[in-house]
């Protein structure tokens, strides 16, 4: 595993509880209020992804940077046939597997400790998602190209905006914790998606995020 990936693994193994509490809302009243005010676009991004992934029932999904499985297991809950989630954090993958077992979905999921560039699936998926992924990817183009190669249908991605008040704050906060972070202009996102080979795609601005749906 390369040095950047080792840094990512170390950071996410330490940050797992804080990250998951954004979705579980297992915080104080003030903590949840701050999330609703500051991170509302993350919740909108979740709904965007589910909407753009339709039809979900009976289809197969690859979740790149699956974290604690919030997206992967929601696909299962909505009738997905099979979901593979990959992440470089062993604690994230362990959490995903435990949650899949608890919901009786172990036979419809595969959670793998790996990086996308090292992952070679034996079949293509209907949909691939990379949500909250490119915030931490230094060289996104090969990743987007690999995502495109894994699907027969669509790729759904998100990118944090560059020119926002959040960008420098996150850059400093994450940097102090040993985690690199990256931000994008709309032009950069468009150029990356096109260079990866996509021609049919949409870019939607949701708060301080660009959300992309690209057809294979």
Secondary structure as UniProt FT lines:
FT   HELIX           3..24
FT   HELIX           29..38
FT   HELIX           40..53
FT   TURN            57..58
FT   STRAND          60..64
FT   TURN            67..68
FT   HELIX           70..77
FT   TURN            78..79
FT   STRAND          82..87
FT   HELIX           90..102
FT   TURN            103..104
FT   HELIX           106..108
FT   STRAND          109..113
FT   HELIX           116..118
FT   STRAND          125..130
FT   HELIX           134..136
FT   HELIX           140..149
FT   STRAND          151..161
FT   HELIX           165..176
FT   TURN            177..178
FT   HELIX           186..195
FT   TURN            196..197
FT   STRAND          200..206
FT   TURN            207..208
FT   STRAND          209..215
//
